[in-house]
């Protein structure tokens, strides 16, 4: 939400966001496009990966974490506080399964 606000120069509260389905859709569309730009910037390095899987990795590990994951061919694979690793998120949301 904050990334969207910074990128678009808009302001709204979390309560306004929660109550506005159209705004939620707008932010989600922007977010996916923003992640796709980061994936596209990786060029051929990202070609062997499934886009949905990389979106999930970026969601969990941020765009910089997704970049490290791709450039290390999955060797960079931290987990969140619940034990979910970047690779497990990739596997869960990828249409192609493991790389």
Secondary structure, 3 states (H helix, E strand, C coil): CHHHHHHHCCCCCHHHHHHCHHHHHHHHHHHHHHHHHHHHHCHHHHCCCCHHHHHHHHHHHHHHHHHHHHHCCCCCCCECCCCCEHHHHHHHHCCCCCC
